[in-house]
Amino acid sequence: MTTFRPLGFLACVQGFCCSLFLSLMCIVSLPSFAFGQGNSPSQAIQRIDPPNWWIGMKSPRVELLVYGKNVGETQVKLMPYKGVKVEKIEKASNPNYVYLTLSIAPNTKPGAITLAFQNKGLTVLRNYELRARTQKAPQGFSAKDAMYLIMPDRFSNGDPSNDMVPGFPDTMHRDSLNERHGGDLQGIINRLDYIKDLGMTTIWNTPLIENNMQKYSYHGYAFTDFYAIDRRFGTNADYCRFVDSCHAKGLKVVMDVVLNHLGDQNYLALDPPAESWLNDIALLKSSDRKKDIQKPNYRTTTHSDPYASEYDKRSTTERWFDWMMPDFDGRDAHCATYLVQNIKWWVEYAGVDGLRIDTYPYPNKTFTAAWTKAIAEEYPTLSMVGEVWVSESVGVSAYWQANARNSDGFNSNLPAITDFPMNSALGAAFNEKEEWGSGLIRLYNTLAQDFLYPNAGKNVVFLDNHDVSRYFSAVQEDVKKHKMALAFLLTTRGTPQLYYGTEIAMAGWKEQDPFVRRDFPGGWKEDTANAFTSQGRNALQNEVFNHVKTLATWRKTKSCVHSGKLTHFVPFDGTYTYFRHNETESVMVVLNNNDSEKTISTERFGERLRGFMSAKNVLTGASVSDLLRITIPAKSALVLDLQK
């Protein structure tokens, strides 16, 4: 809370001269206080980011971004507080900002420090809270987990009272796929048992951060306040309650992070601290940004391309992602610090377990590498996966994983990437004829290039997400193909990610984003069907749901699938066989991409079958006593838990 008192009163409180206090008491009667002409006291300090900080962080410093009309004209002082000192005060080029760096000793006691902003004989006092750390270390996620991706606005409406919020112009119209539908945090909390029953262990929500934009804000990637949950989803306290509810049920939480851009209604875009904070800042003043914008070339291969021109490199990183979303320039040290501290704040405030980092290759790569390193140093157990949307090349994708053998020496420090090359292979494999370079060989060839990754087992693998066509549509709504792909997803290397609705074969082509972002049936009280229950699902939906549940639940117990080796055999005659194995366990997976049943001799798999006498069919529960010849139905997957 901001309070306004005369400087003499401050001095008296701190033990200074009382006469100064008496001589300045008349200031109380002034009708307004202004750092600049015509500003009321409430305008003096509009905000400080981060809104609070914690004692005992590994880095003892926090840089406060103070915003207020002409706050740069003030003198800033810290009232004495044991363990805290002002290390640096820097004026921004915009006089409405001040950078204030505090140094906090590790033995400092929690409490509120007081900052005094002085100008022309007047003082504004602002309390700033230092809290004790209470969160446990993040759990992180790994290949042991199965990640469930949710678009909160389209999943479940648990609190209709926040459907329409005053001051938010993009309101709810459920009959339009481009507008808000009312899904929220309470809706997700209400469905945690469904997610857990499905066999998932981790939830990744697309961003819940405030997107107070004029329209098309439901996707969540245009942040207008980096420190606030969008009130149409709930409050900051609701987000903490969501995380706690997940943890209570044994579910982990991944937060979606955006480093590349922000919404144009963010105060940092409406009144930037400096021109160097944003790329192509002149666009902010354009009367027709849609016409004037030069969009990126979207060719992130320019980062790793040894022959790339400087022009093309700049066209990748120094242009706005979209006309409503200005791009940050992380080369500005204060901007970089702001983005590092923001994520530290959320991890500390809410206790999330991992981060998914949007558009990872689009910002300046030196900045993202430094950002990632800073977060990892503070939270070694926090998992991070970056969106690296490069479908055509394993080598270019591998460039972005930490410790890759890059010829230019670049190290992203990023532990995991989204595996778009595997996603591309999955999109083709089950639709194509089994020929020399098509069909199942695409999966084999993609995995055969894993030597390019420092650790392919950390990749996040997926059939679909909120940015690509629904997989059920991609395989022409063929449930057999869909189930084969799901079996592969849940038995291959890496962390599997399932997009909400894929478990009930939701369809949708990416002609426009909204078509792949339809509402989950049953998430609204007015829905006629409720796919959250077996009774509310039709036969096909239950078939796919039970397929996923069976594999995902079994998968939790199999260390050889989490961290074991993968041995595969060249696809032959329309079938592809691979094993997941360690010293104590072995699983055999066979995919039959033919339109007819196949019986295969297992002689060529002898190196992996040696010592195993029988198996359990994971999908049916049936025992298999003969491993010499295996029969597999057309267009299906066989998952055998081998027994000695």
Phi and psi in degrees as a GROMACS rama.xvg file:
@    title "Ramachandran Plot"
@    xaxis  label "Phi"
@    yaxis  label "Psi"
@TYPE xy
-90.0857  131.088  THR-2
-122.512  158.553  THR-3
-127.621  118.031  PHE-4
-140.362  155.866  ARG-5
-68.8911  149.876  PRO-6
-57.0512  -35.6206  LEU-7
-61.1928  -36.5864  GLY-8
-65.0059  -40.7756  PHE-9
-57.555  -47.0129  LEU-10
-63.1528  -38.9821  ALA-11
-62.8457  -43.7896  CYS-12
-60.5181  -38.7247  VAL-13
-85.3177  4.61331  GLN-14
91.1148  18.914  GLY-15
-90.8812  -167.566  PHE-16
-66.4906  122.98  CYS-17
-70.5413  -26.1539  CYS-18
-65.9976  -32.7109  SER-19
-63.3403  -40.2379  LEU-20
-58.3572  -46.247  PHE-21
-66.1422  -38.4279  LEU-22
-69.1213  -21.6469  SER-23
-107.083  4.89512  LEU-24
-60.1556  -25.5057  MET-25
-62.7781  -20.8253  CYS-26
-61.9314  -27.4543  ILE-27
-56.8498  -30.1672  VAL-28
-81.337  -7.10132  SER-29
-64.4555  139.374  LEU-30
-70.881  -25.7543  PRO-31
-152.157  158.803  SER-32
-119.9  134.119  PHE-33
-140.336  134.753  ALA-34
-79.9357  -24.8485  PHE-35
-132.649  165.13  GLY-36
-66.0396  139.352  GLN-37
79.7854  16.9759  GLY-38
-109.538  137.015  ASN-39
-81.1442  164.306  SER-40
-56.1146  -35.8658  PRO-41
-66.047  -17.9703  SER-42
-89.3731  -9.71177  GLN-43
-61.297  -54.2658  ALA-44
-121.373  104.75  ILE-45
-80.3417  -35.3827  GLN-46
-167.622  158.917  ARG-47
-128.982  126.063  ILE-48
-115.741  134.607  ASP-49
-66.3987  154.919  PRO-50
-70.5786  -16.7556  PRO-51
-160.828  174.006  ASN-52
-143.101  177.448  TRP-53
-122.947  150.784  TRP-54
-88.7183  141.222  ILE-55
91.7453  12.4351  GLY-56
-68.5686  154.235  MET-57
-62.9048  -38.8977  LYS-58
-88.561  124.252  SER-59
-79.0096  0.479642  PRO-60
-112.248  148.213  ARG-61
-137.318  133.877  VAL-62
-101.591  115.14  GLU-63
-87.5371  130.958  LEU-64
-98.0278  107.01  LEU-65
-98.7918  128.638  VAL-66
-124.899  129.97  TYR-67
-177.909  158.684  GLY-68
-59.318  114.941  LYS-69
57.1177  30.2034  ASN-70
-62.8826  -22.0021  VAL-71
-67.3241  -14.1641  GLY-72
-86.453  -2.84789  GLU-73
-91.674  163.958  THR-74
-99.0399  132.035  GLN-75
-107.836  129.917  VAL-76
-131.362  149.283  LYS-77
-105.379  123.326  LEU-78
-65.0657  141.539  MET-79
-51.8887  128.658  PRO-80
-147.666  118.752  TYR-81
-59.1453  125.839  LYS-82
95.5249  -7.60769  GLY-83
-121.358  134.589  VAL-84
-143.229  155.242  LYS-85
-82.4789  118.639  VAL-86
-90.8048  -32.6184  GLU-87
-159.303  141.359  LYS-88
-126.2  122.716  ILE-89
-127.635  135.265  GLU-90
-84.8105  137.668  LYS-91
-81.5613  163.206  ALA-92
-66.226  -26.8577  SER-93
-85.8605  120.252  ASN-94
-65.1442  -6.64883  PRO-95
-85.9915  6.8399  ASN-96
-133.021  149.836  TYR-97
-137.498  137.706  VAL-98
-97.6249  122.506  TYR-99
-123.835  111.912  LEU-100
-97.7195  122.25  THR-101
-104.43  142.238  LEU-102
-107.708  127.501  SER-103
-121.221  114.796  ILE-104
-67.9671  148.325  ALA-105
-64.2795  -23.4361  PRO-106
-95.6819  13.1477  ASN-107
-65.0699  141.289  THR-108
-85.9951  144.978  LYS-109
-60.6081  150.779  PRO-110
159.565  -170.984  GLY-111
-108.048  120.133  ALA-112
-83.4212  161.621  ILE-113
-120.567  125.337  THR-114
-105.226  133.906  LEU-115
-112.045  125.914  ALA-116
-110.129  113.307  PHE-117
-113.816  137.239  GLN-118
-159.191  125.848  ASN-119
54.4136  44.7152  LYS-120
79.5563  2.66694  GLY-121
-115.159  155.605  LEU-122
-135.839  136.073  THR-123
-107.952  128.053  VAL-124
-100.049  137.673  LEU-125
-135.338  121.35  ARG-126
-79.2787  143.032  ASN-127
-134.918  123.649  TYR-128
-87.7276  133.06  GLU-129
-110.08  120.519  LEU-130
-106.815  157.903  ARG-131
-79.3634  142.258  ALA-132
-72.5869  131.823  ARG-133
-123.371  -17.1138  THR-134
-76.4439  145.784  GLN-135
-75.1972  165.106  LYS-136
-60.7938  140.568  ALA-137
-56.3177  144.205  PRO-138
-75.496  -29.1559  GLN-139
71.5911  168.56  GLY-140
-129.549  161.992  PHE-141
-155.736  -171.093  SER-142
-66.2875  -9.39364  ALA-143
-70.0939  -19.5617  LYS-144
-97.8932  163.295  ASP-145
-127.477  121.129  ALA-146
-98.2839  133.504  MET-147
-110.548  117.651  TYR-148
-94.3423  126.958  LEU-149
-124.08  136.263  ILE-150
-94.3962  105.9  MET-151
-55.1256  -38.2323  PRO-152
-65.6722  -19.7546  ASP-153
-114.361  10.8508  ARG-154
-102.545  -55.2472  PHE-155
-165.006  134.173  SER-156
-99.7097  101.299  ASN-157
-96.5495  -13.6867  GLY-158
-140.5  86.5821  ASP-159
-60.7064  -17.1893  PRO-160
-66.988  -19.4093  SER-161
-102.467  12.5853  ASN-162
-62.9947  -39.2441  ASP-163
-123.339  120.53  MET-164
-120.979  126.229  VAL-165
-55.9514  138.457  PRO-166
89.7884  -3.00112  GLY-167
-112.96  103.54  PHE-168
-70.1136  -27.676  PRO-169
-82.8506  94.3312  ASP-170
-96.7819  179.479  THR-171
-82.4129  124.525  MET-172
-142.883  92.4774  HIS-173
-68.384  -16.491  ARG-174
-80.176  -3.58932  ASP-175
-115.118  127.7  SER-176
-73.5294  -9.82302  LEU-177
-94.8941  -3.54479  ASN-178
-120.186  177.882  GLU-179
-66.3213  143.618  ARG-180
-115.594  -14.5017  HIS-181
104.909  -1.02658  GLY-182
-60.7154  149.825  GLY-183
-154.625  179.994  ASP-184
-62.568  -40.6078  LEU-185
-62.838  -35.5937  GLN-186
-61.6757  -40.1886  GLY-187
-68.4504  -42.9113  ILE-188
-56.7092  -40.8105  ILE-189
-64.3798  -20.3586  ASN-190
-110.489  13.7122  ARG-191
-62.5694  -35.7892  LEU-192
-64.3156  -36.4986  ASP-193
-62.7367  -45.6952  TYR-194
-65.1572  -41.7748  ILE-195
-67.7581  -40.5308  LYS-196
-62.8209  -31.3845  ASP-197
-67.1954  -19.0542  LEU-198
103.463  5.49306  GLY-199
-77.2621  152.897  MET-200
-121.643  -12.0371  THR-201
-141.831  140.623  THR-202
-115.18  127.452  ILE-203
-113.605  116.9  TRP-204
-96.6102  137.375  ASN-205
-61.1992  164.118  THR-206
-54.7538  139.115  PRO-207
-105.319  -1.54109  LEU-208
-66.5561  151.649  ILE-209
-54.7584  130.099  GLU-210
-126.718  75.6623  ASN-211
-87.3135  72.6752  ASN-212
-108.756  166.414  MET-213
-67.0661  -35.9011  GLN-214
-161.217  167.959  LYS-215
53.0383  48.0859  TYR-216
-104.822  -3.49827  SER-217
-63.9565  -25.5866  TYR-218
-68.959  -29.8022  HIS-219
92.2565  3.91838  GLY-220
-97.804  13.0226  TYR-221
-119.981  80.5137  ALA-222
-66.903  130.895  PHE-223
-110.298  -8.24092  THR-224
-154.189  107.335  ASP-225
-68.1408  -9.63717  PHE-226
-115.296  17.4273  TYR-227
-136.081  136.13  ALA-228
-72.445  139.128  ILE-229
-60.676  126.459  ASP-230
-65.6669  -15.5142  ARG-231
-76.5849  -14.7889  ARG-232
-95.9021  -26.2776  PHE-233
144.994  -156.867  GLY-234
-115.639  173.276  THR-235
-57.426  -40.4293  ASN-236
-64.0402  -36.3969  ALA-237
-64.6152  -36.7161  ASP-238
-65.0868  -42.6826  TYR-239
-60.8809  -40.4914  CYS-240
-65.0039  -37.561  ARG-241
-61.7668  -48.4254  PHE-242
-60.6494  -45.1897  VAL-243
-62.5464  -38.7512  ASP-244
-65.4543  -40.1955  SER-245
-62.4989  -48.4507  CYS-246
-61.2024  -36.6931  HIS-247
-63.9924  -25.1857  ALA-248
-101.527  10.1186  LYS-249
78.2031  21.4013  GLY-250
-106.377  142.166  LEU-251
-95.5419  164.851  LYS-252
-128.855  129.62  VAL-253
-111.548  129.382  VAL-254
-99.4618  136.626  MET-255
-84.5431  126.836  ASP-256
-117.162  138.561  VAL-257
-121.504  116.842  VAL-258
-105.354  -19.0087  LEU-259
-82.1496  -34.5483  ASN-260
-150.847  174.869  HIS-261
-145.219  168.276  LEU-262
-75.8574  147.574  GLY-263
-72.5846  -5.8362  ASP-264
-97.4355  4.16573  GLN-265
-68.8104  141.641  ASN-266
-60.0955  -25.2962  TYR-267
-72.5506  -19.5039  LEU-268
-95.3624  -35.8707  ALA-269
-68.6973  -31.7089  LEU-270
-147.751  73.4991  ASP-271
-61.8702  145.653  PRO-272
-61.1567  -33.5039  PRO-273
-159.467  155.554  ALA-274
-60.8408  -28.0643  GLU-275
-74.4417  -6.87007  SER-276
-73.2076  -27.6571  TRP-277
-126.871  146.721  LEU-278
-76.8993  145.882  ASN-279
47.1504  52.8521  ASP-280
-64.647  -20.6938  ILE-281
-61.8914  -24.403  ALA-282
-61.2617  -26.2894  LEU-283
-59.938  -28.0077  LEU-284
-97.1704  2.45135  LYS-285
-69.6961  139.419  SER-286
-80.8255  -15.0095  SER-287
-144.74  77.8574  ASP-288
-63.6244  -34.5429  ARG-289
-57.5928  -35.2471  LYS-290
-83.3858  -40.285  LYS-291
-84.4017  -20.6565  ASP-292
-65.6451  139.096  ILE-293
-105.493  106.397  GLN-294
-73.1816  160.952  LYS-295
-60.5906  162.914  PRO-296
-78.6504  -8.97441  ASN-297
58.9231  20.057  TYR-298
-103.028  82.3347  ARG-299
-71.8316  -5.28183  THR-300
-62.8981  -18.5148  THR-301
-61.7782  -23.6809  THR-302
-65.2329  -41.0398  HIS-303
-100.692  -11.7583  SER-304
-67.8684  116.327  ASP-305
-70.7062  -10.9576  PRO-306
-110.702  6.98754  TYR-307
-66.8251  141.589  ALA-308
-77.3559  154.849  SER-309
-63.2502  -34.6319  GLU-310
-59.5942  -47.3868  TYR-311
-67.8212  -36.0956  ASP-312
-61.8158  -46.0433  LYS-313
-65.1394  -34.0773  ARG-314
-68.192  -19.4977  SER-315
-80.9625  -43.3613  THR-316
-107.773  -16.6093  THR-317
-113.078  20.4785  GLU-318
-123.089  155.296  ARG-319
-65.659  141.342  TRP-320
-65.6816  -36.5058  PHE-321
-157.091  164.962  ASP-322
-68.4514  -21.267  TRP-323
-95.5586  -0.753306  MET-324
-130.199  89.2924  MET-325
-58.899  151.267  PRO-326
-95.0805  132.912  ASP-327
-68.0385  153.362  PHE-328
-117.588  97.1908  ASP-329
-68.0265  -2.97291  GLY-330
-71.9446  -20.0579  ARG-331
-73.1223  121.326  ASP-332
-61.2862  -37.9427  ALA-333
-70.873  -38.1176  HIS-334
-61.8627  -45.1579  CYS-335
-60.1519  -43.9178  ALA-336
-62.2909  -41.7797  THR-337
-56.9432  -45.049  TYR-338
-72.9701  -32.9076  LEU-339
-66.1732  -49.8648  VAL-340
-65.661  -32.9387  GLN-341
-59.2581  -44.4069  ASN-342
-74.1452  -37.5085  ILE-343
-58.324  -39.5034  LYS-344
-61.6845  -46.2947  TRP-345
-67.6381  -39.2253  TRP-346
-63.1176  -42.8862  VAL-347
-71.3849  -38.6632  GLU-348
-72.8781  -43.8492  TYR-349
-107.608  -21.1722  ALA-350
78.5933  35.2746  GLY-351
-69.948  162.877  VAL-352
-104.042  -18.9285  ASP-353
-161.386  169.493  GLY-354
-128.394  139.3  LEU-355
-110.421  122.791  ARG-356
-104.113  114.75  ILE-357
-68.9871  147.841  ASP-358
41.7015  50.3729  THR-359
-57.9487  -38.4505  TYR-360
-81.9011  -1.09159  PRO-361
-82.519  -34.96  TYR-362
-72.5424  175.257  PRO-363
-56.8915  125.306  ASN-364
-72.0458  -26.5523  LYS-365
-65.0014  -38.5775  THR-366
-64.8572  -49.5994  PHE-367
-63.2535  -36.9077  THR-368
-64.3463  -41.8396  ALA-369
-68.4666  -39.7548  ALA-370
-59.8316  -48.2791  TRP-371
-62.0046  -42.1108  THR-372
-62.8724  -42.2289  LYS-373
-63.4693  -40.6688  ALA-374
-67.1757  -43.1873  ILE-375
-65.3732  -34.5445  ALA-376
-66.7428  -36.5872  GLU-377
-75.8092  -36.4696  GLU-378
-131.442  80.5908  TYR-379
-61.7906  -25.475  PRO-380
-94.1291  -0.788138  THR-381
-77.5203  127.423  LEU-382
-86.6067  147.92  SER-383
-137.762  134.911  MET-384
-130.334  131.976  VAL-385
-101.145  140.174  GLY-386
-74.8302  109.932  GLU-387
-119.734  93.9462  VAL-388
-89.8235  80.9171  TRP-389
-130.853  94.3558  VAL-390
-79.3399  -25.6943  SER-391
-88.691  -8.73907  GLU-392
-147.602  120.174  SER-393
-65.9416  -39.8486  VAL-394
-61.1415  -42.5775  GLY-395
-68.9231  -36.316  VAL-396
-64.4064  -44.5681  SER-397
-62.631  -26.8566  ALA-398
-52.7986  -29.7751  TYR-399
-93.1214  -2.5884  TRP-400
-88.4273  145.138  GLN-401
-52.9342  138.153  ALA-402
67.3465  21.8962  ASN-403
-63.9115  150.94  ALA-404
-84.7398  74.0161  ARG-405
-91.0681  134.782  ASN-406
-66.0776  -24.1545  SER-407
-89.7916  1.81855  ASP-408
80.8186  2.358  GLY-409
-69.7074  135.611  PHE-410
-128.891  114.97  ASN-411
-73.3129  -21.8368  SER-412
66.2048  9.70474  ASN-413
-89.3811  118.069  LEU-414
-65.8409  -35.767  PRO-415
-141.64  153.843  ALA-416
-127.926  159.552  ILE-417
-76.5367  128.017  THR-418
-87.5708  78.7208  ASP-419
-70.442  -33.2712  PHE-420
-59.2936  -39.9416  PRO-421
-68.1237  -38.3605  MET-422
-60.1521  -41.1156  ASN-423
-64.3395  -42.7386  SER-424
-63.0734  -40.9246  ALA-425
-65.8298  -32.1139  LEU-426
-67.8949  -21.6136  GLY-427
-106.505  -33.3296  ALA-428
-54.7042  -44.9212  ALA-429
-90.4596  -2.07139  PHE-430
-99.3386  -16.8326  ASN-431
-97.7402  158.754  GLU-432
-71.3327  151.44  LYS-433
-81.1467  92.8962  GLU-434
-125.062  -175.167  GLU-435
-54.2046  -44.9121  TRP-436
-115.566  14.892  GLY-437
-133.979  169.084  SER-438
81.4621  -141.81  GLY-439
-64.4399  -19.9426  LEU-440
-62.5049  -21.7204  ILE-441
-64.6711  -39.8721  ARG-442
-66.3626  -45.4406  LEU-443
-59.5376  -48.9059  TYR-444
-64.9714  -35.79  ASN-445
-65.998  -46.1917  THR-446
-65.7134  -31.6987  LEU-447
-65.0432  -15.8317  ALA-448
-96.8801  10.7512  GLN-449
-62.6878  -16.1703  ASP-450
-61.9011  -17.3622  PHE-451
-77.1769  -23.3661  LEU-452
-85.6793  140.264  TYR-453
-60.8601  -34.682  PRO-454
-156.122  88.5571  ASN-455
-64.0532  -23.3387  ALA-456
-66.525  -12.1939  GLY-457
-90.7823  -10.5604  LYS-458
-60.745  149.162  ASN-459
-97.5468  119.017  VAL-460
-104.097  147.683  VAL-461
-157.941  153.119  PHE-462
-87.6796  -38.4208  LEU-463
-157.91  168.706  ASP-464
-154.608  -165.279  ASN-465
-74.461  -4.89756  HIS-466
-112.622  -4.25031  ASP-467
-129.262  168.761  VAL-468
-60.6565  145.83  SER-469
-57.7929  137.662  ARG-470
-64.0415  -34.9025  TYR-471
-61.5504  -34.8538  PHE-472
-72.6181  -39.2776  SER-473
-61.4314  -27.6794  ALA-474
-103.093  29.0083  VAL-475
57.0305  34.2211  GLN-476
55.5073  37.1404  GLU-477
-93.8519  108.784  ASP-478
-65.1533  -28.4279  VAL-479
-67.6212  -43.944  LYS-480
-63.2541  -41.1204  LYS-481
-59.6801  -44.1877  HIS-482
-71.312  -34.0104  LYS-483
-60.7543  -45.2751  MET-484
-64.5411  -39.1178  ALA-485
-64.335  -38.0716  LEU-486
-63.8773  -42.312  ALA-487
-62.4895  -46.8038  PHE-488
-53.7728  -41.4277  LEU-489
-90.5034  2.66927  LEU-490
-127.55  -9.11677  THR-491
-82.4735  178.921  THR-492
-73.024  157.053  ARG-493
98.8227  179.702  GLY-494
-95.8879  117.074  THR-495
-76.0399  138.417  PRO-496
-121.35  128.631  GLN-497
-113.638  125.748  LEU-498
-80.2823  137.316  TYR-499
-52.1519  133.164  TYR-500
93.8196  -19.0637  GLY-501
-63.56  -29.4751  THR-502
-72.719  -10.0985  GLU-503
-122.382  20.094  ILE-504
59.3359  44.2659  ALA-505
-65.7578  143.703  MET-506
-111.315  161.963  ALA-507
161.637  126.699  GLY-508
-92.6933  148.069  TRP-509
-86.3328  61.2467  LYS-510
-77.1281  -37.5824  GLU-511
-143.011  154.129  GLN-512
-51.6305  -43.9112  ASP-513
-57.9614  -26.729  PRO-514
-68.4912  -21.3049  PHE-515
-100.954  9.48681  VAL-516
-127.867  39.7524  ARG-517
-74.612  163.287  ARG-518
-68.6333  143.587  ASP-519
-71.5029  125.803  PHE-520
-65.2205  124.804  PRO-521
105.575  -2.66094  GLY-522
-80.5284  -8.09904  GLY-523
-125.45  141.632  TRP-524
-61.2012  -25.659  LYS-525
-84.4254  -4.87361  GLU-526
-64.318  138.894  ASP-527
-82.8108  -23.1099  THR-528
-119.957  145.662  ALA-529
-127.681  95.8262  ASN-530
-78.2809  1.27908  ALA-531
-75.739  -10.7971  PHE-532
-122.549  150.915  THR-533
-63.2038  -34.6984  SER-534
-67.1502  -28.7944  GLN-535
-87.92  -7.96368  GLY-536
-94.279  146.349  ARG-537
-80.1954  178.971  ASN-538
-61.688  -43.2978  ALA-539
-65.0299  -43.1458  LEU-540
-62.108  -41.8563  GLN-541
-67.3102  -35.0341  ASN-542
-61.1784  -46.1727  GLU-543
-72.6674  -42.6759  VAL-544
-56.9639  -48.1391  PHE-545
-66.8085  -32.7491  ASN-546
-61.4687  -48.6065  HIS-547
-64.5275  -47.4765  VAL-548
-58.4886  -44.6459  LYS-549
-60.8663  -48.6603  THR-550
-69.3132  -44.1207  LEU-551
-67.5288  -37.8909  ALA-552
-68.7067  -43.9791  THR-553
-62.7969  -40.2365  TRP-554
-58.0378  -32.9069  ARG-555
-56.5091  -28.296  LYS-556
-95.0376  -3.41746  THR-557
-107.245  99.2856  LYS-558
-64.6705  -27.9735  SER-559
-68.8513  -24.7751  CYS-560
-81.509  -32.9185  VAL-561
-72.348  -48.727  HIS-562
-137.052  6.2339  SER-563
-77.3002  176.593  GLY-564
-77.9732  160.92  LYS-565
-119.787  123.137  LEU-566
-120.71  123.398  THR-567
-125.947  160.642  HIS-568
-118.393  142.398  PHE-569
-52.8199  128.938  VAL-570
-53.6236  139.172  PRO-571
-143.302  131.963  PHE-572
54.3909  38.9366  ASP-573
78.7117  12.3859  GLY-574
-125.432  152.337  THR-575
-135.098  124.267  TYR-576
-121.232  133.626  THR-577
-145.471  161.175  TYR-578
-126.053  142.015  PHE-579
-111.989  126.468  ARG-580
-154.324  152.995  HIS-581
-139.705  -162.796  ASN-582
-69.2139  -22.4809  GLU-583
-116.717  -16.1254  THR-584
-133.909  155.316  GLU-585
-152.291  136.961  SER-586
-125.708  133.226  VAL-587
-109.5  129.309  MET-588
-122.289  130.743  VAL-589
-125.029  128.24  VAL-590
-109.759  128.383  LEU-591
-111.662  107.795  ASN-592
-94.8006  10.8892  ASN-593
-85.6607  161.366  ASN-594
-85.6433  6.37093  ASP-595
-136.677  159.59  SER-596
-62.097  147.168  GLU-597
-129.627  138.204  LYS-598
-112.984  123.146  THR-599
-119.806  141.269  ILE-600
-79.031  138.727  SER-601
-97.5829  12.0892  THR-602
-57.2753  -40.3513  GLU-603
-73.0782  -8.99482  ARG-604
-98.2958  13.801  PHE-605
-55.7019  -35.7179  GLY-606
-61.5416  -24.4195  GLU-607
-104.568  -18.6728  ARG-608
-93.3336  -12.2492  LEU-609
-56.5812  127.262  ARG-610
93.1578  -10.8183  GLY-611
-102.686  131.029  PHE-612
-107.62  -22.1183  MET-613
-154.773  -178.286  SER-614
-158.013  165.154  ALA-615
-114.907  129.667  LYS-616
-74.4276  110.845  ASN-617
-62.984  -36.3893  VAL-618
-80.1192  -27.3729  LEU-619
-110.894  -20.198  THR-620
84.0072  -2.65061  GLY-621
-75.0582  150.891  ALA-622
-86.355  144.162  SER-623
-121.421  115.594  VAL-624
-99.3151  -18.73  SER-625
-113.614  112.715  ASP-626
-102.907  5.59159  LEU-627
-76.3039  -37.1008  LEU-628
-135.059  134.601  ARG-629
-125.281  130.363  ILE-630
-104.277  132.495  THR-631
-132.109  129.777  ILE-632
-62.4855  163.723  PRO-633
-60.9479  144.146  ALA-634
45.1062  60.4785  LYS-635
-150.376  168.987  SER-636
-118.48  140.48  ALA-637
-117.12  123.943  LEU-638
-118.902  112.753  VAL-639
-112.44  122.26  LEU-640
-87.8766  103.385  ASP-641
-72.9034  143.217  LEU-642
-124.639  142.421  GLN-643
